[in-house]
Amino acid sequence: MPRSALFLRTLALAGAGLLAACQQEPGFDERYEDATKRIEASSKAIDAQLAPTAAPTRGGGAAAAPVR
């Protein structure tokens, strides 16, 4: 391969590498929205796991009344 072709190929790969490295990090709003979506998904998963369990009823047991 001629030196000029090798040089052009190296230059093209270096340019592509620089463009990939210069991508902007997500801004605050994007990170906030991503975190909100993950938290909501986690919350729904936890709710789905807890839904089959019986919820305690109010006033039905001795633990519901304060001890004096």
C-alpha positions as CSV (number, residue, x, y, z in Angstrom):
1,M,0.0,0.0,0.0
2,P,1.4,3.4,-0.9
3,R,2.4,5.8,1.9
4,S,-0.2,8.4,0.9
5,A,-3.1,5.8,1.1
6,L,-1.9,4.7,4.5
7,F,-1.6,8.3,5.6
8,L,-5.2,9.1,4.4
9,R,-6.6,6.0,6.1
10,T,-4.8,6.9,9.4
11,L,-6.1,10.4,9.1
12,A,-9.6,9.3,8.5
13,L,-9.6,6.9,11.5
14,A,-8.1,9.6,13.7
15,G,-10.8,12.0,12.6
16,A,-13.5,9.5,13.3
17,G,-12.0,8.8,16.7
18,L,-12.0,12.5,17.6
19,L,-15.6,12.9,16.5
20,A,-16.6,10.0,18.7
21,A,-14.7,11.4,21.7
22,C,-16.2,14.8,21.3
23,Q,-19.8,13.7,21.8
24,Q,-21.6,15.8,24.3
25,E,-22.5,14.3,27.6
26,P,-26.2,14.4,28.4
27,G,-27.4,17.6,30.0
28,F,-29.2,17.9,33.3
29,D,-32.7,17.6,31.9
30,E,-31.8,14.5,30.0
31,R,-30.2,12.9,33.0
32,Y,-33.2,13.9,35.2
33,E,-35.7,12.4,32.8
34,D,-33.7,9.2,32.6
35,A,-33.4,8.9,36.3
36,T,-37.2,9.6,36.7
37,K,-38.0,6.8,34.2
38,R,-35.8,4.4,36.0
39,I,-37.2,5.2,39.4
40,E,-40.8,5.0,38.1
41,A,-40.1,1.6,36.5
42,S,-38.5,0.4,39.8
43,S,-41.4,1.6,41.8
44,K,-43.9,-0.1,39.5
45,A,-41.9,-3.4,39.8
46,I,-41.9,-3.1,43.6
47,D,-45.6,-2.4,43.6
48,A,-46.3,-5.4,41.4
49,Q,-44.3,-7.6,43.8
50,L,-46.1,-6.3,46.8
51,A,-49.6,-6.3,45.3
52,P,-50.3,-10.0,46.0
53,T,-49.5,-9.7,49.7
54,A,-52.3,-8.8,52.1
55,A,-52.3,-5.2,53.3
56,P,-52.8,-4.7,57.0
57,T,-56.3,-3.5,57.9
58,R,-57.0,-0.6,60.2
59,G,-58.6,-1.3,63.6
60,G,-58.7,-5.0,63.0
61,G,-55.9,-6.1,65.4
62,A,-54.4,-5.4,68.8
63,A,-51.4,-3.7,67.2
64,A,-53.7,-1.0,65.7
65,A,-54.5,0.5,69.1
66,P,-51.9,2.6,71.0
67,V,-50.5,0.9,74.1
68,R,-50.9,3.0,77.3
